Amino acid sequence: MRFSIVIPARILTPTLKDTLNRIQELDYEDFETIVILDFENHLDVSLYPNVKFIISGVSSPGNKRNIGIKDASCDFIPFLS
């Protein structure tokens, strides 16, 4: 079963970085991770090669979730917030 993990966030915080590191350590590989941020804020995407980052500008968490749903390529979409 393939799924898309959607994470709406304002900025890339230490907690979010830790979450992304833990996701990368999963043995299961049939999923995608999408993070929707307000700003790039010194984003080093090379640290997270399997994560798709979307810069939405300032928007509500609900709007970010909708952006993630539209961009997801899988039928099952868990949200982390």
C-alpha positions in Angstrom: 0.0 0.0 0.0 1.5 3.3 -1.1 0.7 6.5 0.8 1.7 10.2 1.0 2.7 11.7 4.3 1.6 15.4 4.3 3.2 17.8 6.8 2.0 21.4 6.9 4.4 23.7 8.8 5.3 27.3 9.1 9.1 26.8 9.1 11.6 24.0 9.3 12.0 23.7 13.1 14.3 21.4 15.0 11.3 19.2 15.8 10.3 19.0 12.1 13.9 18.1 11.2 13.9 15.3 13.7 10.6 14.0 12.4 12.0 14.0 8.8 15.1 12.2 10.0 12.9 9.5 11.7 10.8 9.1 8.5 14.0 8.6 6.5 14.9 5.8 8.9 11.8 3.7 8.2 12.3 0.3 6.7 9.1 0.7 4.6 9.8 2.5 1.4 6.6 2.7 -0.6 5.6 6.2 0.4 6.2 9.8 -0.3 6.7 12.7 2.1 5.4 16.2 1.3 6.2 19.2 3.5 4.4 22.5 2.9 6.2 25.5 4.4 5.6 29.3 4.5 9.2 30.2 3.5 12.4 28.5 2.4 14.2 29.8 5.5 17.7 28.4 4.6 16.2 25.1 3.5 18.9 22.5 2.7 16.9 20.1 0.6 20.0 17.9 0.0 19.6 16.6 3.6 16.2 15.2 2.7 16.5 13.7 -0.8 13.2 11.8 -0.5 11.1 14.7 0.7 9.2 17.0 -1.5 9.1 20.6 -0.2 6.4 23.0 -1.3 6.7 26.7 -0.4 3.2 28.1 -0.1 3.7 31.5 1.3 1.8 32.4 4.4 -1.3 30.3 4.6 -3.5 28.5 7.1 -2.8 24.9 8.1 -6.0 23.8 6.3 -4.9 25.5 3.1 -1.5 23.8 3.4 -3.2 20.4 3.9 -5.2 21.0 0.7 -2.1 21.9 -1.2 -0.5 18.6 0.0 -3.6 16.6 -1.0 -3.5 18.1 -4.5 0.2 17.3 -4.9 0.0 13.8 -3.4 0.3 10.9 -5.8 -1.2 8.2 -3.5 -4.7 7.4 -2.4 -3.9 7.2 1.4 -2.8 10.4 3.0 -1.9 10.6 6.7 -1.2 14.1 8.1 1.5 15.0 10.6 1.3 18.4 12.4 
